[in-house]
């Protein structure tokens, strides 16, 4: 069955979750962890992904930040993430909503979208964003928006940046977003006296990958609301610690509807056009 043929009510996706109350690691056997990131105020893509989440049999859902920015529905996305997710961390666009100093660093179309998004959030929603941590741990998984290294918003593209991230990550697994590109980084122990081997690998399309033994791993699930890997379908991931697998799932959604909303809201036209090509 194709994703857009699946009829799903979003309320069912978030039922029985307790907002702002992270599940207890000690009292729950959590093996399948859903990872979503970079929603960027794209309600249609978020709803489609949450429908797919409801079909994937996950135990907990974690959002890696950037709920806001770029798109036309920041208020609805903040509320939906707050209801649906067990853990949420702060992204740089979210921080810009609540910190003028961060917001002043945005330029051009990103600045225009920032102003639109901020003006469409309630004081309660802004307080919620202000309450989010920059990073946290969930069992043997560390989560943050961009990087575990000394510069929290570094883009995790290179082996050098990945090496710094692994050095500052106390757990076996890590999860980040920010680049909008589904990918993995492995840090595998070599023979005694030799440095660990760090490899990076983009993930193309739908994929289920084994997790190598004796390796640490940083996962990027790609972007729900603004994919940049030349694939317009929303991207999210499942980390299965029991099966030792990592899965990227892609979900069709109505890009044209979002593009029409972008035009109607007065946001930069490019913010809608780029969704069509996944750029």
C-alpha positions as CSV (number, residue, x, y, z in Angstrom):
1,X,0.0,0.0,0.0
2,X,1.4,3.4,-0.9
3,X,1.7,6.0,1.9
4,X,-0.9,8.4,0.5
5,X,-3.5,5.6,0.2
6,X,-3.4,5.1,3.9
7,X,-6.3,6.8,5.6
8,X,-5.3,7.8,9.2
9,X,-6.8,10.1,11.8
10,X,-4.0,12.1,13.4
11,X,-5.8,12.1,16.8
12,X,-5.3,8.3,16.9
13,X,-1.6,8.8,16.3
14,X,-1.3,10.8,19.5
15,X,-3.8,9.1,21.7
16,X,-2.8,7.9,25.2
17,X,0.4,10.0,25.3
18,X,1.0,12.3,28.2
19,X,2.4,15.7,27.0
20,X,5.6,16.9,28.7
21,X,6.0,13.6,30.7
22,X,8.9,11.6,29.3
23,X,8.6,7.9,29.7
24,X,10.6,6.2,32.4
25,X,13.6,4.4,31.0
26,X,13.8,2.1,34.0
27,X,10.2,1.1,33.9
28,X,9.7,0.5,30.2
29,X,11.2,-1.9,27.7
30,X,11.9,0.5,24.9
31,X,13.5,-1.0,21.8
32,X,11.9,0.7,18.8
33,X,12.5,4.5,18.9
34,X,10.9,6.8,16.3
35,X,13.0,9.8,15.4
36,X,11.6,12.9,13.6
37,X,13.3,16.3,13.0
38,X,13.0,19.6,11.1
39,X,9.3,19.9,10.7
40,X,9.6,23.6,9.9
41,X,5.9,24.4,10.2
42,X,4.8,22.0,7.5
43,X,1.6,20.6,8.9
44,X,0.7,18.3,6.0
45,X,4.0,16.5,6.2
46,X,3.9,16.2,9.9
47,X,0.4,14.7,9.9
48,X,1.4,12.2,7.2
49,X,4.5,11.2,9.2
50,X,2.5,10.7,12.4
51,X,0.1,8.5,10.5
52,X,3.1,6.4,9.4
53,X,4.4,6.4,12.9
54,X,1.1,4.9,14.1
55,X,1.7,2.0,11.7
56,X,5.4,1.4,12.5
57,X,5.0,-0.2,16.0
58,X,7.3,2.2,17.8
59,X,7.7,2.4,21.6
60,X,8.6,6.1,21.9
61,X,8.7,9.1,19.6
62,X,11.5,11.7,19.8
63,X,11.6,15.1,18.0
64,X,15.1,16.5,17.3
65,X,14.0,20.1,17.0
66,X,13.1,22.8,14.5
67,X,9.4,22.4,14.8
68,X,9.2,26.0,13.5
69,X,10.6,28.1,10.7
70,X,10.1,28.4,6.9
71,X,6.5,27.0,6.7
72,X,3.0,28.4,7.1
73,X,1.7,26.4,10.2
74,X,3.9,26.9,13.2
75,X,1.1,27.0,15.8
76,X,-0.5,23.8,14.7
77,X,2.9,22.0,14.4
78,X,4.0,23.0,17.9
79,X,0.7,21.8,19.4
80,X,0.9,18.5,17.5
81,X,4.5,17.8,18.4
82,X,3.7,18.6,22.1
83,X,0.9,16.0,22.0
84,X,2.6,13.3,19.9
85,X,6.2,13.2,21.2
86,X,7.7,11.7,24.4
87,X,10.9,13.8,24.2
88,X,11.6,17.0,22.3
89,X,14.8,19.1,22.1
90,X,15.3,22.7,20.9
91,X,16.3,23.5,17.4
92,X,18.0,26.7,16.1
93,X,14.8,27.9,14.5
94,X,12.9,27.2,17.7
95,X,15.5,29.1,19.7
96,X,15.3,32.0,17.3
97,X,11.6,32.3,18.1
98,X,12.4,33.0,21.8
99,X,15.8,34.6,21.6
100,X,16.1,37.9,19.6
101,X,19.9,37.6,19.6
102,X,19.7,34.3,17.8
103,X,16.9,35.6,15.5
104,X,19.0,38.6,14.4
105,X,21.5,36.1,12.9
106,X,18.9,35.0,10.3
107,X,19.0,36.7,6.9
108,X,16.9,37.1,3.9
109,X,13.9,34.7,3.4
110,X,14.7,32.8,6.7
111,X,14.3,36.1,8.6
112,X,11.0,36.8,6.9
113,X,9.8,33.3,7.8
114,X,11.0,33.8,11.4
115,X,9.0,36.9,11.8
116,X,5.9,35.3,10.3
117,X,6.3,32.2,12.5
118,X,6.9,34.1,15.7
119,X,3.8,36.3,15.1
120,X,1.7,33.2,14.7
121,X,2.7,31.5,18.0
122,X,0.8,32.1,21.2
123,X,2.6,33.1,24.5
124,X,1.9,29.6,25.8
125,X,3.5,28.0,22.7
126,X,6.6,30.3,23.1
127,X,6.8,29.2,26.8
128,X,6.8,25.6,25.6
129,X,9.6,26.2,23.2
130,X,11.5,28.0,26.0
131,X,11.1,24.9,28.2
132,X,12.8,22.5,25.7
133,X,16.3,21.3,26.5
134,X,19.2,21.6,24.0
135,X,20.1,18.0,24.5
136,X,19.2,15.0,26.7
137,X,19.7,11.3,27.0
138,X,17.2,8.5,26.8
139,X,18.8,5.2,27.9
140,X,21.8,4.6,25.6
141,X,20.7,7.3,23.2
142,X,21.8,10.9,23.2
143,X,19.7,13.4,21.4
144,X,20.3,17.0,20.3
145,X,19.4,19.1,17.3
146,X,22.6,19.5,15.4
147,X,25.9,18.4,17.1
148,X,27.3,17.0,20.3
149,X,30.6,18.9,19.7
150,X,31.7,22.2,21.2
151,X,29.5,24.2,18.7
152,X,26.0,23.1,19.2
153,X,24.7,24.1,15.8
154,X,27.6,22.7,13.7
155,X,26.4,20.8,10.7
156,X,27.4,17.1,10.9
157,X,28.8,16.6,7.4
158,X,32.5,15.7,7.9
159,X,34.5,13.0,9.7
160,X,36.2,15.8,11.7
161,X,32.9,17.2,13.0
162,X,31.7,13.6,13.7
163,X,34.9,12.8,15.6
164,X,34.2,15.8,17.9
165,X,30.5,14.7,18.3
166,X,31.5,11.2,19.3
167,X,34.0,12.5,21.8
168,X,31.2,14.6,23.5
169,X,28.6,11.8,23.4
170,X,28.4,9.6,26.5
171,X,26.2,6.9,24.9
172,X,26.5,4.3,22.2
173,X,23.8,5.9,20.0
174,X,23.2,9.5,19.1
175,X,20.5,11.2,17.0
176,X,20.7,14.6,15.3
177,X,18.9,16.6,12.6
178,X,19.8,20.0,11.2
179,X,21.2,19.0,7.8
180,X,17.9,17.7,6.5
181,X,19.8,14.8,5.0
182,X,19.2,11.2,6.2
183,X,22.6,9.7,7.1
184,X,24.6,7.7,9.5
185,X,28.0,8.0,11.2
186,X,29.8,5.0,12.7
187,X,32.7,5.0,15.1
188,X,34.1,1.5,15.2
189,X,36.9,0.3,17.4
190,X,40.0,-1.1,15.6
191,X,42.9,-3.0,17.0
192,X,44.4,-1.9,20.3
193,X,46.7,1.1,19.8
194,X,44.9,2.2,16.6
195,X,42.5,5.1,16.4
196,X,38.8,4.4,16.0
197,X,37.5,4.3,12.4
198,X,34.8,6.9,11.6
199,X,32.7,6.4,8.5
200,X,29.8,8.4,7.2
201,X,27.1,7.2,4.8
202,X,24.1,9.0,3.2
203,X,20.9,7.0,3.2
204,X,19.1,7.1,-0.1
205,X,15.3,6.5,-0.2
206,X,13.7,3.9,2.0
207,X,16.3,1.7,3.7
208,X,16.8,-0.7,6.6
209,X,20.4,-1.0,7.7
210,X,22.1,-3.2,10.2
211,X,24.0,-1.7,13.1
212,X,27.5,-3.1,13.2
213,X,28.6,-4.8,16.4
214,X,31.2,-2.9,18.5
215,X,30.3,0.4,16.8
216,X,28.9,3.6,18.1
217,X,26.4,5.3,15.8
218,X,25.0,8.8,15.2
219,X,21.8,8.8,13.2
220,X,20.2,11.6,11.2
221,X,16.5,10.8,10.2
222,X,16.3,13.5,7.6
223,X,13.6,16.2,7.6
224,X,9.9,15.8,8.0
225,X,9.0,19.2,6.6
226,X,11.8,20.3,4.2
227,X,13.9,17.4,2.8
228,X,17.0,18.4,1.0
229,X,18.2,15.1,-0.6
230,X,16.3,15.7,-3.8
231,X,13.4,13.5,-2.6
232,X,10.3,15.5,-1.7
233,X,8.8,12.8,0.5
234,X,8.9,13.4,4.2
235,X,11.7,11.5,6.0
236,X,11.8,10.0,9.5
237,X,13.6,7.0,11.1
238,X,13.2,4.0,13.4
239,X,16.1,2.9,15.6
240,X,15.5,-0.7,16.8
241,X,18.0,-1.4,19.6
242,X,16.9,-5.0,20.0
243,X,17.1,-6.0,16.3
244,X,20.2,-3.8,15.9
245,X,18.7,-2.0,12.8
246,X,18.2,1.5,11.7
247,X,15.4,2.2,9.2
248,X,14.6,5.3,7.1
249,X,11.0,5.7,6.1
250,X,9.7,8.1,3.4
251,X,6.2,9.3,3.3
252,X,4.2,11.0,0.5
253,X,2.2,14.1,1.4
254,X,0.4,16.8,-0.5
255,X,3.3,19.2,-1.4
256,X,1.1,21.4,-3.6
257,X,-1.3,22.1,-0.7
258,X,1.6,23.4,1.4
259,X,2.9,25.4,-1.5
260,X,-0.5,27.1,-1.9
261,X,-0.5,27.9,1.8
262,X,3.0,29.4,1.5
263,X,1.7,31.7,-1.2
264,X,-1.5,32.6,0.6
265,X,0.5,33.5,3.8
266,X,2.8,35.9,2.0
267,X,5.9,33.8,2.9
268,X,8.8,33.7,0.3
269,X,7.7,31.8,-2.8
270,X,10.9,29.7,-2.7
271,X,9.9,28.1,0.6
272,X,7.1,26.4,-1.2
273,X,8.9,25.7,-4.5
274,X,11.8,23.9,-2.9
275,X,9.4,21.3,-1.4
276,X,8.6,20.0,-4.8
277,X,12.1,19.0,-5.5
278,X,13.3,18.2,-2.0
279,X,16.0,20.9,-1.9
